[in-house]
Amino acid sequence: MPLGRLHHTIVDCPDPLALATFYSHLLGTPITYRDDDFAVVSTSDRASGLAFQRAPDHRAPTWPDPAVPQQIHLDVMVEDVAAASAAVIALGATPLPGTGVFADPAGHPFCLIPRPHWAPPIPLGQSPDEDHRTA
C-alpha cells in the first residue's frame, strides 16, 4: 500500500518563471501557478507536474563533470531528435556533450530521446494553452 502519490517534481533555479516558461514551451503544457518564488507547469491546476522554486544561491550543474552534481535530470521523448534539438536551442537550451543532451536555461541537464514505440504519438505544433495560465 503506497504512503503517498507524487505531487510535483521541484527544481531549484534562480528565476522560476523563466524556467517554467522554458519547460512550458518545451512540453506544450501550461504554467498553472506562479508567484515571485515558485511556478508550476502541469496539465491543469489540479494535476501534478514540474515545479520551479527560487534558489538565490543556485549553482548550475557542471555535467558531466561531477564538481556540481546534476541536481535533476529529465528525459523528454520527442518524435524527431534533430528537429527538437533545434527547437530547444531556439527556446534557450544549451547543447552539452552527447547526442540529444542539453542544459535548460538554469543549467540543468536534460535529454531528448526518440519516442518509444509503446508511447502514443506526440502532437506537433501545439503550444501551451494560454487560457489555463494564472496571473
N, CA, C and O atoms as a GROMACS GRO file, in nm:
protein
  540
    1MET      N    1   0.084  -0.118   0.000
    1MET     CA    2   0.000   0.000   0.000
    1MET      C    3   0.089   0.124   0.000
    1MET      O    4   0.174   0.139   0.088
    2PRO      N    5   0.071   0.212  -0.096
    2PRO     CA    6   0.155   0.333  -0.100
    2PRO      C    7   0.123   0.428   0.014
    2PRO      O    8   0.011   0.433   0.065
    3LEU      N    9   0.225   0.503   0.052
    3LEU     CA   10   0.207   0.604   0.156
    3LEU      C   11   0.166   0.739   0.099
    3LEU      O   12   0.118   0.825   0.172
    4GLY      N   13   0.184   0.756  -0.028
    4GLY     CA   14   0.151   0.884  -0.090
    4GLY      C   15   0.153   0.874  -0.240
    4GLY      O   16   0.167   0.766  -0.296
    5ARG      N   17   0.140   0.988  -0.304
    5ARG     CA   18   0.140   0.997  -0.450
    5ARG      C   19   0.222   1.119  -0.490
    5ARG      O   20   0.214   1.223  -0.425
    6LEU      N   21   0.299   1.107  -0.593
    6LEU     CA   22   0.383   1.218  -0.639
    6LEU      C   23   0.299   1.341  -0.667
    6LEU      O   24   0.197   1.332  -0.736
    7HIS      N   25   0.338   1.454  -0.615
    7HIS     CA   26   0.269   1.579  -0.643
    7HIS      C   27   0.345   1.654  -0.752
    7HIS      O   28   0.303   1.652  -0.868
    8HIS      N   29   0.456   1.718  -0.718
    8HIS     CA   30   0.538   1.787  -0.817
    8HIS      C   31   0.683   1.740  -0.806
    8HIS      O   32   0.728   1.702  -0.698
    9THR      N   33   0.753   1.744  -0.916
    9THR     CA   34   0.898   1.735  -0.913
    9THR      C   35   0.946   1.879  -0.909
    9THR      O   36   0.912   1.958  -0.997
   10ILE      N   37   1.024   1.914  -0.806
   10ILE     CA   38   1.062   2.053  -0.784
   10ILE      C   39   1.209   2.073  -0.820
   10ILE      O   40   1.296   1.997  -0.778
   11VAL      N   41   1.233   2.178  -0.897
   11VAL     CA   42   1.366   2.210  -0.947
   11VAL      C   43   1.408   2.345  -0.891
   11VAL      O   44   1.337   2.444  -0.909
   12ASP      N   45   1.522   2.349  -0.823
   12ASP     CA   46   1.576   2.477  -0.777
   12ASP      C   47   1.632   2.553  -0.897
   12ASP      O   48   1.688   2.494  -0.989
   13CYS      N   49   1.616   2.686  -0.894
   13CYS     CA   50   1.665   2.768  -1.004
   13CYS      C   51   1.669   2.915  -0.961
   13CYS      O   52   1.608   2.950  -0.860
   14PRO      N   53   1.739   3.000  -1.036
   14PRO     CA   54   1.744   3.141  -0.998
   14PRO      C   55   1.620   3.220  -1.037
   14PRO      O   56   1.590   3.322  -0.974
   15ASP      N   57   1.545   3.176  -1.141
   15ASP     CA   58   1.429   3.251  -1.189
   15ASP      C   59   1.317   3.154  -1.224
   15ASP      O   60   1.312   3.103  -1.336
   16PRO      N   61   1.225   3.127  -1.129
   16PRO     CA   62   1.121   3.026  -1.151
   16PRO      C   63   1.035   3.050  -1.274
   16PRO      O   64   1.007   2.956  -1.349
   17LEU      N   65   0.991   3.173  -1.297
   17LEU     CA   66   0.904   3.198  -1.411
   17LEU      C   67   0.977   3.176  -1.543
   17LEU      O   68   0.919   3.121  -1.637
   18ALA      N   69   1.102   3.218  -1.551
   18ALA     CA   70   1.177   3.197  -1.675
   18ALA      C   71   1.194   3.048  -1.705
   18ALA      O   72   1.177   3.006  -1.819
   19LEU      N   73   1.227   2.969  -1.604
   19LEU     CA   74   1.246   2.827  -1.627
   19LEU      C   75   1.112   2.757  -1.653
   19LEU      O   76   1.106   2.666  -1.736
   20ALA      N   77   1.006   2.798  -1.584
   20ALA     CA   78   0.873   2.743  -1.611
   20ALA      C   79   0.830   2.774  -1.754
   20ALA      O   80   0.771   2.689  -1.820
   21THR      N   81   0.859   2.893  -1.802
   21THR     CA   82   0.824   2.930  -1.939
   21THR      C   83   0.898   2.842  -2.039
   21THR      O   84   0.839   2.795  -2.137
   22PHE      N   85   1.027   2.817  -2.014
   22PHE     CA   86   1.105   2.728  -2.100
   22PHE      C   87   1.040   2.591  -2.107
   22PHE      O   88   1.015   2.541  -2.217
   23TYR      N   89   1.011   2.529  -1.991
   23TYR     CA   90   0.953   2.395  -1.991
   23TYR      C   91   0.809   2.395  -2.040
   23TYR      O   92   0.764   2.295  -2.098
   24SER      N   93   0.735   2.502  -2.020
   24SER     CA   94   0.600   2.513  -2.073
   24SER      C   95   0.603   2.500  -2.225
   24SER      O   96   0.522   2.427  -2.283
   25HIS      N   97   0.695   2.570  -2.289
   25HIS     CA   98   0.707   2.563  -2.434
   25HIS      C   99   0.764   2.429  -2.480
   25HIS      O  100   0.718   2.373  -2.579
   26LEU      N  101   0.864   2.378  -2.409
   26LEU     CA  102   0.926   2.251  -2.445
   26LEU      C  103   0.824   2.137  -2.441
   26LEU      O  104   0.822   2.053  -2.531
   27LEU      N  105   0.740   2.134  -2.338
   27LEU     CA  106   0.647   2.023  -2.318
   27LEU      C  107   0.507   2.051  -2.371
   27LEU      O  108   0.423   1.961  -2.372
   28GLY      N  109   0.479   2.175  -2.414
   28GLY     CA  110   0.346   2.208  -2.462
   28GLY      C  111   0.242   2.200  -2.351
   28GLY      O  112   0.128   2.162  -2.375
   29THR      N  113   0.283   2.236  -2.230
   29THR     CA  114   0.198   2.228  -2.111
   29THR      C  115   0.194   2.365  -2.046
   29THR      O  116   0.298   2.431  -2.036
   30PRO      N  117   0.077   2.410  -2.000
   30PRO     CA  118   0.067   2.546  -1.948
   30PRO      C  119   0.131   2.566  -1.811
   30PRO      O  120   0.151   2.471  -1.735
   31ILE      N  121   0.162   2.690  -1.782
   31ILE     CA  122   0.200   2.730  -1.646
   31ILE      C  123   0.068   2.748  -1.572
   31ILE      O  124  -0.015   2.831  -1.608
   32THR      N  125   0.050   2.669  -1.467
   32THR     CA  126  -0.079   2.670  -1.396
   32THR      C  127  -0.074   2.744  -1.263
   32THR      O  128  -0.177   2.768  -1.201
   33TYR      N  129   0.047   2.780  -1.219
   33TYR     CA  130   0.061   2.859  -1.096
   33TYR      C  131   0.193   2.934  -1.104
   33TYR      O  132   0.292   2.883  -1.157
   34ARG      N  133   0.193   3.055  -1.052
   34ARG     CA  134   0.319   3.129  -1.041
   34ARG      C  135   0.306   3.238  -0.937
   34ARG      O  136   0.201   3.301  -0.921
   35ASP      N  137   0.416   3.260  -0.867
   35ASP     CA  138   0.433   3.378  -0.782
   35ASP      C  139   0.580   3.416  -0.794
   35ASP      O  140   0.650   3.363  -0.880
   36ASP      N  141   0.628   3.506  -0.712
   36ASP     CA  142   0.766   3.554  -0.728
   36ASP      C  143   0.870   3.445  -0.707
   36ASP      O  144   0.979   3.452  -0.763
   37ASP      N  145   0.837   3.343  -0.626
   37ASP     CA  146   0.937   3.243  -0.590
   37ASP      C  147   0.906   3.102  -0.634
   37ASP      O  148   0.981   3.010  -0.604
   38PHE      N  149   0.795   3.082  -0.706
   38PHE     CA  150   0.752   2.946  -0.737
   38PHE      C  151   0.665   2.948  -0.862
   38PHE      O  152   0.584   3.038  -0.879
   39ALA      N  153   0.682   2.847  -0.949
   39ALA     CA  154   0.598   2.834  -1.067
   39ALA      C  155   0.578   2.685  -1.096
   39ALA      O  156   0.665   2.603  -1.068
   40VAL      N  157   0.460   2.652  -1.151
   40VAL     CA  158   0.426   2.514  -1.180
   40VAL      C  159   0.383   2.500  -1.326
   40VAL      O  160   0.307   2.582  -1.378
   41VAL      N  161   0.434   2.396  -1.390
   41VAL     CA  162   0.392   2.357  -1.524
   41VAL      C  163   0.323   2.222  -1.511
   41VAL      O  164   0.384   2.124  -1.468
   42SER      N  165   0.194   2.217  -1.547
   42SER     CA  166   0.119   2.092  -1.540
   42SER      C  167   0.000   2.098  -1.634
   42SER      O  168  -0.030   2.203  -1.691
   43THR      N  169  -0.066   1.987  -1.651
   43THR     CA  170  -0.178   1.982  -1.744
   43THR      C  171  -0.296   2.064  -1.696
   43THR      O  172  -0.377   2.110  -1.778
   44SER      N  173  -0.308   2.085  -1.565
   44SER     CA  174  -0.414   2.170  -1.509
   44SER      C  175  -0.373   2.212  -1.369
   44SER      O  176  -0.273   2.164  -1.316
   45ASP      N  177  -0.452   2.302  -1.310
   45ASP     CA  178  -0.419   2.344  -1.174
   45ASP      C  179  -0.459   2.240  -1.070
   45ASP      O  180  -0.445   2.264  -0.950
   46ARG      N  181  -0.508   2.125  -1.114
   46ARG     CA  182  -0.542   2.015  -1.025
   46ARG      C  183  -0.459   1.890  -1.053
   46ARG      O  184  -0.491   1.782  -1.005
   47ALA      N  185  -0.351   1.907  -1.132
   47ALA     CA  186  -0.265   1.794  -1.168
   47ALA      C  187  -0.123   1.817  -1.122
   47ALA      O  188  -0.077   1.931  -1.110
   48SER      N  189  -0.053   1.708  -1.095
   48SER     CA  190   0.088   1.715  -1.060
   48SER      C  191   0.169   1.756  -1.183
   48SER      O  192   0.124   1.740  -1.296
   49GLY      N  193   0.288   1.809  -1.160
   49GLY     CA  194   0.371   1.849  -1.272
   49GLY      C  195   0.512   1.882  -1.228
   49GLY      O  196   0.562   1.830  -1.129
   50LEU      N  197   0.574   1.971  -1.304
   50LEU     CA  198   0.708   2.022  -1.272
   50LEU      C  199   0.692   2.155  -1.202
   50LEU      O  200   0.615   2.241  -1.247
   51ALA      N  201   0.763   2.173  -1.092
   51ALA     CA  202   0.759   2.299  -1.020
   51ALA      C  203   0.901   2.355  -1.012
   51ALA      O  204   0.999   2.282  -1.006
   52PHE      N  205   0.908   2.488  -1.011
   52PHE     CA  206   1.036   2.557  -1.012
   52PHE      C  207   1.038   2.653  -0.895
   52PHE      O  208   0.951   2.739  -0.882
   53GLN      N  209   1.140   2.638  -0.810
   53GLN     CA  210   1.149   2.712  -0.684
   53GLN      C  211   1.273   2.800  -0.685
   53GLN      O  212   1.382   2.755  -0.720
   54ARG      N  213   1.255   2.926  -0.645
   54ARG     CA  214   1.369   3.019  -0.642
   54ARG      C  215   1.473   2.972  -0.541
   54ARG      O  216   1.442   2.942  -0.426
   55ALA      N  217   1.598   2.966  -0.587
   55ALA     CA  218   1.713   2.934  -0.504
   55ALA      C  219   1.817   3.042  -0.534
   55ALA      O  220   1.892   3.030  -0.631
   56PRO      N  221   1.822   3.147  -0.452
   56PRO     CA  222   1.909   3.262  -0.482
   56PRO      C  223   2.056   3.227  -0.503
   56PRO      O  224   2.125   3.293  -0.581
   57ASP      N  225   2.106   3.125  -0.434
   57ASP     CA  226   2.247   3.088  -0.447
   57ASP      C  227   2.267   2.968  -0.540
   57ASP      O  228   2.367   2.897  -0.530
   58HIS      N  229   2.173   2.947  -0.629
   58HIS     CA  230   2.179   2.832  -0.719
   58HIS      C  231   2.308   2.832  -0.800
   58HIS      O  232   2.350   2.934  -0.854
   59ARG      N  233   2.370   2.716  -0.807
   59ARG     CA  234   2.488   2.695  -0.892
   59ARG      C  235   2.450   2.594  -0.998
   59ARG      O  236   2.407   2.483  -0.966
   60ALA      N  237   2.467   2.630  -1.123
   60ALA     CA  238   2.431   2.540  -1.233
   60ALA      C  239   2.518   2.414  -1.230
   60ALA      O  240   2.637   2.421  -1.199
   61PRO      N  241   2.459   2.300  -1.260
   61PRO     CA  242   2.537   2.176  -1.267
   61PRO      C  243   2.647   2.187  -1.372
   61PRO      O  244   2.635   2.263  -1.468
   62THR      N  245   2.753   2.111  -1.353
   62THR     CA  246   2.866   2.112  -1.446
   62THR      C  247   2.877   1.979  -1.520
   62THR      O  248   2.987   1.930  -1.545
   63TRP      N  249   2.762   1.921  -1.555
   63TRP     CA  250   2.758   1.792  -1.622
   63TRP      C  251   2.842   1.791  -1.748
   63TRP      O  252   2.834   1.886  -1.825
   64PRO      N  253   2.922   1.689  -1.775
   64PRO     CA  254   2.933   1.564  -1.700
   64PRO      C  255   3.033   1.569  -1.585
   64PRO      O  256   3.049   1.469  -1.514
   65ASP      N  257   3.101   1.680  -1.564
   65ASP     CA  258   3.195   1.696  -1.453
   65ASP      C  259   3.116   1.694  -1.322
   65ASP      O  260   3.022   1.772  -1.307
   66PRO      N  261   3.151   1.608  -1.227
   66PRO     CA  262   3.074   1.597  -1.103
   66PRO      C  263   3.102   1.709  -1.001
   66PRO      O  264   3.054   1.700  -0.888
   67ALA      N  265   3.178   1.811  -1.037
   67ALA     CA  266   3.210   1.918  -0.941
   67ALA      C  267   3.083   1.979  -0.882
   67ALA      O  268   3.076   2.004  -0.761
   68VAL      N  269   2.982   2.002  -0.965
   68VAL     CA  270   2.849   2.044  -0.918
   68VAL      C  271   2.753   1.942  -0.978
   68VAL      O  272   2.733   1.940  -1.099
   69PRO      N  273   2.692   1.856  -0.893
   69PRO     CA  274   2.608   1.746  -0.943
   69PRO      C  275   2.490   1.792  -1.028
   69PRO      O  276   2.454   1.910  -1.029
   70GLN      N  277   2.431   1.695  -1.099
   70GLN     CA  278   2.318   1.722  -1.188
   70GLN      C  279   2.202   1.789  -1.118
   70GLN      O  280   2.142   1.880  -1.175
   71GLN      N  281   2.168   1.749  -0.998
   71GLN     CA  282   2.055   1.802  -0.922
   71GLN      C  283   1.922   1.748  -0.972
   71GLN      O  284   1.833   1.720  -0.891
   72ILE      N  285   1.907   1.734  -1.099
   72ILE     CA  286   1.788   1.677  -1.160
   72ILE      C  287   1.824   1.644  -1.304
   72ILE      O  288   1.914   1.705  -1.362
   73HIS      N  289   1.753   1.546  -1.360
   73HIS     CA  290   1.776   1.509  -1.500
   73HIS      C  291   1.644   1.462  -1.556
   73HIS      O  292   1.581   1.373  -1.498
   74LEU      N  293   1.601   1.519  -1.666
   74LEU     CA  294   1.476   1.480  -1.729
   74LEU      C  295   1.503   1.420  -1.866
   74LEU      O  296   1.589   1.469  -1.940
   75ASP      N  297   1.431   1.315  -1.900
   75ASP     CA  298   1.429   1.263  -2.036
   75ASP      C  299   1.298   1.309  -2.097
   75ASP      O  300   1.191   1.285  -2.041
   76VAL      N  301   1.306   1.375  -2.210
   76VAL     CA  302   1.188   1.425  -2.280
   76VAL      C  303   1.177   1.350  -2.412
   76VAL      O  304   1.266   1.360  -2.497
   77MET      N  305   1.068   1.274  -2.430
   77MET     CA  306   1.051   1.199  -2.554
   77MET      C  307   1.001   1.291  -2.664
   77MET      O  308   0.915   1.376  -2.642
   78VAL      N  309   1.057   1.273  -2.783
   78VAL     CA  310   1.022   1.356  -2.899
   78VAL      C  311   1.008   1.266  -3.022
   78VAL      O  312   1.059   1.154  -3.024
   79GLU      N  313   0.938   1.316  -3.123
   79GLU     CA  314   0.922   1.242  -3.248
   79GLU      C  315   1.051   1.243  -3.330
   79GLU      O  316   1.086   1.143  -3.392
   80ASP      N  317   1.122   1.356  -3.331
   80ASP     CA  318   1.240   1.374  -3.415
   80ASP      C  319   1.346   1.448  -3.334
   80ASP      O  320   1.333   1.568  -3.310
   81VAL      N  321   1.450   1.376  -3.291
   81VAL     CA  322   1.553   1.436  -3.204
   81VAL      C  323   1.621   1.554  -3.271
   81VAL      O  324   1.644   1.656  -3.206
   82ALA      N  325   1.654   1.545  -3.399
   82ALA     CA  326   1.723   1.654  -3.468
   82ALA      C  327   1.636   1.780  -3.473
   82ALA      O  328   1.684   1.889  -3.442
   83ALA      N  329   1.510   1.765  -3.510
   83ALA     CA  330   1.420   1.881  -3.517
   83ALA      C  331   1.396   1.939  -3.379
   83ALA      O  332   1.395   2.061  -3.362
   84ALA      N  333   1.377   1.853  -3.280
   84ALA     CA  334   1.354   1.900  -3.144
   84ALA      C  335   1.479   1.968  -3.088
   84ALA      O  336   1.468   2.063  -3.011
   85SER      N  337   1.597   1.921  -3.127
   85SER     CA  338   1.722   1.983  -3.082
   85SER      C  339   1.728   2.129  -3.125
   85SER      O  340   1.760   2.216  -3.044
   86ALA      N  341   1.699   2.155  -3.250
   86ALA     CA  342   1.699   2.293  -3.299
   86ALA      C  343   1.595   2.377  -3.226
   86ALA      O  344   1.620   2.493  -3.193
   87ALA      N  345   1.480   2.319  -3.200
   87ALA     CA  346   1.372   2.393  -3.132
   87ALA      C  347   1.410   2.427  -2.988
   87ALA      O  348   1.382   2.538  -2.944
   88VAL      N  349   1.473   2.334  -2.914
   88VAL     CA  350   1.507   2.366  -2.774
   88VAL      C  351   1.620   2.468  -2.767
   88VAL      O  352   1.625   2.547  -2.673
   89ILE      N  353   1.709   2.466  -2.864
   89ILE     CA  354   1.814   2.568  -2.868
   89ILE      C  355   1.750   2.705  -2.890
   89ILE      O  356   1.790   2.804  -2.828
   90ALA      N  357   1.651   2.711  -2.978
   90ALA     CA  358   1.579   2.837  -3.002
   90ALA      C  359   1.506   2.884  -2.876
   90ALA      O  360   1.488   3.004  -2.857
   91LEU      N  361   1.463   2.790  -2.792
   91LEU     CA  362   1.397   2.826  -2.666
   91LEU      C  363   1.494   2.874  -2.559
   91LEU      O  364   1.453   2.935  -2.460
   92GLY      N  365   1.624   2.847  -2.578
   92GLY     CA  366   1.724   2.891  -2.480
   92GLY      C  367   1.808   2.780  -2.420
   92GLY      O  368   1.886   2.806  -2.329
   93ALA      N  369   1.793   2.657  -2.468
   93ALA     CA  370   1.875   2.546  -2.418
   93ALA      C  371   2.016   2.556  -2.475
   93ALA      O  372   2.038   2.617  -2.579
   94THR      N  373   2.111   2.494  -2.406
   94THR     CA  374   2.250   2.490  -2.448
   94THR      C  375   2.289   2.345  -2.474
   94THR      O  376   2.269   2.260  -2.387
   95PRO      N  377   2.344   2.313  -2.592
   95PRO     CA  378   2.388   2.176  -2.616
   95PRO      C  379   2.503   2.138  -2.523
   95PRO      O  380   2.590   2.220  -2.494
   96LEU      N  381   2.502   2.014  -2.476
   96LEU     CA  382   2.608   1.959  -2.391
   96LEU      C  383   2.669   1.839  -2.464
   96LEU      O  384   2.611   1.791  -2.561
   97PRO      N  385   2.784   1.791  -2.419
   97PRO     CA  386   2.843   1.673  -2.483
   97PRO      C  387   2.747   1.554  -2.480
   97PRO      O  388   2.687   1.525  -2.377
   98GLY      N  389   2.734   1.488  -2.593
   98GLY     CA  390   2.645   1.373  -2.604
   98GLY      C  391   2.528   1.406  -2.695
   98GLY      O  392   2.479   1.519  -2.697
   99THR      N  393   2.484   1.308  -2.771
   99THR     CA  394   2.374   1.328  -2.863
   99THR      C  395   2.244   1.350  -2.787
   99THR      O  396   2.205   1.267  -2.705
  100GLY      N  397   2.178   1.460  -2.814
  100GLY     CA  398   2.049   1.487  -2.753
  100GLY      C  399   2.056   1.536  -2.610
  100GLY      O  400   1.953   1.537  -2.542
  101VAL      N  401   2.174   1.576  -2.562
  101VAL     CA  402   2.188   1.623  -2.424
  101VAL      C  403   2.200   1.776  -2.425
  101VAL      O  404   2.277   1.833  -2.502
  102PHE      N  405   2.122   1.841  -2.339
  102PHE     CA  406   2.116   1.987  -2.333
  102PHE      C  407   2.111   2.033  -2.189
  102PHE      O  408   2.084   1.955  -2.098
  103ALA      N  409   2.138   2.161  -2.169
  103ALA     CA  410   2.114   2.226  -2.040
  103ALA      C  411   1.999   2.323  -2.058
  103ALA      O  412   1.993   2.395  -2.158
  104ASP      N  413   1.907   2.324  -1.962
  104ASP     CA  414   1.799   2.422  -1.967
  104ASP      C  415   1.856   2.559  -1.932
  104ASP      O  416   1.974   2.567  -1.899
  105PRO      N  417   1.778   2.666  -1.936
  105PRO     CA  418   1.834   2.799  -1.909
  105PRO      C  419   1.896   2.817  -1.771
  105PRO      O  420   1.976   2.909  -1.751
  106ALA      N  421   1.863   2.731  -1.673
  106ALA     CA  422   1.924   2.739  -1.541
  106ALA      C  423   2.041   2.642  -1.527
  106ALA      O  424   2.102   2.634  -1.421
  107GLY      N  425   2.074   2.568  -1.634
  107GLY     CA  426   2.189   2.480  -1.634
  107GLY      C  427   2.160   2.334  -1.604
  107GLY      O  428   2.253   2.254  -1.603
  108HIS      N  429   2.034   2.296  -1.580
  108HIS     CA  430   2.001   2.156  -1.551
  108HIS      C  431   2.005   2.074  -1.680
  108HIS      O  432   1.945   2.114  -1.780
  109PRO      N  433   2.075   1.960  -1.679
  109PRO     CA  434   2.080   1.878  -1.800
  109PRO      C  435   1.947   1.806  -1.825
  109PRO      O  436   1.877   1.768  -1.731
  110PHE      N  437   1.915   1.789  -1.952
  110PHE     CA  438   1.802   1.706  -1.991
  110PHE      C  439   1.836   1.643  -2.125
  110PHE      O  440   1.920   1.694  -2.199
  111CYS      N  441   1.770   1.531  -2.155
  111CYS     CA  442   1.795   1.460  -2.279
  111CYS      C  443   1.669   1.457  -2.363
  111CYS      O  444   1.558   1.446  -2.311
  112LEU      N  445   1.687   1.467  -2.494
  112LEU     CA  446   1.579   1.443  -2.588
  112LEU      C  447   1.598   1.300  -2.636
  112LEU      O  448   1.704   1.263  -2.686
  113ILE      N  449   1.493   1.219  -2.621
  113ILE     CA  450   1.500   1.079  -2.661
  113ILE      C  451   1.393   1.051  -2.765
  113ILE      O  452   1.286   1.111  -2.761
  114PRO      N  453   1.420   0.959  -2.857
  114PRO     CA  454   1.315   0.923  -2.953
  114PRO      C  455   1.196   0.862  -2.880
  114PRO      O  456   1.213   0.785  -2.785
  115ARG      N  457   1.076   0.895  -2.924
  115ARG     CA  458   0.955   0.841  -2.862
  115ARG      C  459   0.960   0.688  -2.869
  115ARG      O  460   0.976   0.632  -2.977
  116PRO      N  461   0.946   0.621  -2.753
  116PRO     CA  462   0.943   0.474  -2.756
  116PRO      C  463   0.821   0.424  -2.834
  116PRO      O  464   0.718   0.492  -2.840
  117HIS      N  465   0.832   0.307  -2.892
  117HIS     CA  466   0.724   0.252  -2.974
  117HIS      C  467   0.593   0.237  -2.896
  117HIS      O  468   0.485   0.245  -2.956
  118TRP      N  469   0.600   0.216  -2.765
  118TRP     CA  470   0.480   0.194  -2.684
  118TRP      C  471   0.406   0.323  -2.648
  118TRP      O  472   0.290   0.318  -2.607
  119ALA      N  473   0.472   0.437  -2.665
  119ALA     CA  474   0.411   0.566  -2.628
  119ALA      C  475   0.327   0.618  -2.745
  119ALA      O  476   0.366   0.602  -2.861
  120PRO      N  477   0.214   0.681  -2.715
  120PRO     CA  478   0.134   0.738  -2.824
  120PRO      C  479   0.208   0.851  -2.893
  120PRO      O  480   0.293   0.915  -2.832
  121PRO      N  481   0.177   0.877  -3.020
  121PRO     CA  482   0.242   0.986  -3.093
  121PRO      C  483   0.228   1.120  -3.020
  121PRO      O  484   0.130   1.144  -2.949
  122ILE      N  485   0.327   1.206  -3.040
  122ILE     CA  486   0.328   1.338  -2.976
  122ILE      C  487   0.274   1.438  -3.077
  122ILE      O  488   0.332   1.454  -3.184
  123PRO      N  489   0.164   1.506  -3.045
  123PRO     CA  490   0.111   1.606  -3.138
  123PRO      C  491   0.213   1.718  -3.158
  123PRO      O  492   0.261   1.775  -3.060
  124LEU      N  493   0.245   1.749  -3.282
  124LEU     CA  494   0.344   1.852  -3.310
  124LEU      C  495   0.276   1.986  -3.334
  124LEU      O  496   0.162   1.991  -3.379
  125GLY      N  497   0.347   2.093  -3.306
  125GLY     CA  498   0.300   2.226  -3.336
  125GLY      C  499   0.204   2.284  -3.234
  125GLY      O  500   0.152   2.394  -3.255
  126GLN      N  501   0.180   2.214  -3.124
  126GLN     CA  502   0.092   2.268  -3.022
  126GLN      C  503   0.174   2.349  -2.923
  126GLN      O  504   0.284   2.309  -2.885
  127SER      N  505   0.121   2.462  -2.882
  127SER     CA  506   0.187   2.544  -2.781
  127SER      C  507   0.104   2.539  -2.654
  127SER      O  508  -0.012   2.499  -2.658
  128PRO      N  509   0.162   2.580  -2.541
  128PRO     CA  510   0.087   2.577  -2.416
  128PRO      C  511  -0.042   2.656  -2.427
  128PRO      O  512  -0.049   2.758  -2.496
  129ASP      N  513  -0.145   2.608  -2.359
  129ASP     CA  514  -0.277   2.672  -2.363
  129ASP      C  515  -0.277   2.796  -2.273
  129ASP      O  516  -0.278   2.784  -2.150
  130GLU      N  517  -0.275   2.913  -2.333
  130GLU     CA  518  -0.269   3.038  -2.259
  130GLU      C  519  -0.389   3.058  -2.168
  130GLU      O  520  -0.378   3.125  -2.065
  131ASP      N  521  -0.504   3.000  -2.202
  131ASP     CA  522  -0.625   3.019  -2.123
  131ASP      C  523  -0.615   2.958  -1.984
  131ASP      O  524  -0.691   2.997  -1.895
  132HIS      N  525  -0.524   2.862  -1.963
  132HIS     CA  526  -0.511   2.797  -1.833
  132HIS      C  527  -0.408   2.860  -1.742
  132HIS      O  528  -0.392   2.818  -1.628
  133ARG      N  529  -0.339   2.960  -1.790
  133ARG     CA  530  -0.236   3.025  -1.709
  133ARG      C  531  -0.300   3.114  -1.605
  133ARG      O  532  -0.405   3.174  -1.628
  134THR      N  533  -0.234   3.123  -1.490
  134THR     CA  534  -0.282   3.212  -1.385
  134THR      C  535  -0.195   3.336  -1.380
  134THR      O  536  -0.080   3.334  -1.424
  135ALA      N  537  -0.251   3.442  -1.328
  135ALA     CA  538  -0.176   3.568  -1.318
  135ALA      C  539  -0.086   3.569  -1.198
  135ALA      O  540  -0.015   3.667  -1.175
   0.00000   0.00000   0.00000
